[in-house]
Amino acid sequence: MSEYFAPAVLAAMLLFPAAIPDTRHVTISPGSAAPGGTVQVATSSCSSAAPSVTATSSAFAAYTTLTRSGSGWHGTAKLSPYSASGLKTVYVYCAGGPFTGEFTVGAAGSRGAGRVPWLLGAVLALGGVVAVVVRRRRRT
């Protein structure tokens, strides 16, 4: 099946454009945090002339104001102690936005992988479908 892997990856990148790196994004670190913890939010997508930049997520205790620093915007967000576990989206609002990023809320010390397991599963499933189709065409 390895001969079908490269076309499957290419097809997945075309079908799932989120797999292609985007320079206009939001970075959240660490990638996983416990309820009640904090995460750092950063973006270079907002203009330096933006009057204000805010970030929000269903996991945050409140809106977070980002401040200009160097070539980007940075801030610290406190998570609600009642945040449910799972993948969360962060929205950064400014002119031209909103822009998004993701992180995982989990138990203390857990390491979330965000979109990677889902994307890997999609690529493998697509590769399997391609392999089955090619195999059936060869039999006929």
N, C-alpha and C positions, 0 to 999 in steps of 0.2 A: 504494500500500500504506500510505501515511501515515494514512489514515482508520482503519486497523486497529491502529495502533501503541498508542494509549491503552488500548483494551480488552486488548491483549496484555500491557502492563505491569501493569495491574490484576490480570489473571489470574495473572501470574508472582508478584506479591506475595502472592496468596492461596495459590498452590501452594508457594511458597518463602518461608516466613515469615522466614528469615534475612535477606531483603532489607529487612525493616522494621527500622529502627534500634531497638536494645535498650539501655536505660539501665543494665542490670545486665550489665556485660561486663568484659573484660580488655583493656587497651591495651598493645601492644608497640611500642616505637620504638627504632631505626628499623624500618620495615616489612620491610626486607631487610638481612641481615648475612652476612658471610663466615664459614666455619668457623673457630673459634678466636677470633672476635670477641665482643662483648658486646651485649646488648639491655637496655633498661629495661622493666620489667614494672610496671604500675600498675592498680589497681582500686579502685572505691568500692563494690563489691558486698558486701564483707564487713563485718560489724558492727564498730563501734569497740570492742565488748566481747570480740571474739574473742581467745582466749588466744594463738593463733599462726596465722600465715598463711604457707603455702608454695606455691611454684610449681614445676612440673616440665614437661619436654618431652623428647621423644626426641632433640632436638638439644642439650639442655643437658648440660654436663659433670657437674653434680650438682644436687641440689635447691637451690632458692633460697629463703631466708627473706625475707619482705616485712616492712617495719617501718611502723608507723603514722606518718603525716605529714599534718597538716591533716585533710581530710575523706576521705582514702583511705589505701591501702597501697601502698608503693613498694619496689622492689628492683632490683638489677642481676644479670643472669644471664650467666654465661660459657658460650659455646657450645663443644661438643667440637670439637677440630680435625679429627675424623673424621666430622663431621655430613654426611650425604648432602644434596645439593641438593634443593630442592623446598619445597612448602608444609608448614609444621609447626604443630601445635596446642599451645598452652600451657594447662595445667590449673592453676587456682588453687584450693587446698583450704582451706576454712574452714567454719564453721557455715553451713548453707544452700547450700553449693556441692556439687560443684565448678563453677566458672565457667571459661569458655574464651575464648581469643583466638587469632589466627593471625598468623604472619609467614613470610617466605620466607628460606630458607638458599640463598645463591648465591655467585657469585664476588665478590671485593672490588669495591665500587662498583656492583654490579648493583642494580636497583630492582625489587623484586617488587610485584605488584599484588594478591596474595592472591586473594580470591574474586571480584573484579570481572570478569576475563575469562570465567570460567565462568558467572557470573550474566548477563552481557551476551549470551553465546552462547545461554543458555537462553531469555532474553527474545526474542531474534531468531528462534530456532527456533519458539517458541510463536506468535510473530506470523506466521510463515510458515504454520504449520498452520492458524491462524484464517483467514488469507487464502485458502488453498486450499479450506477447508470452505465459506466464504461464497461463493466463486466457483462452486463446484460446485452449491450450492443455487440460485444465480441462474440457472444453465443449465438446471435441470430444471423 
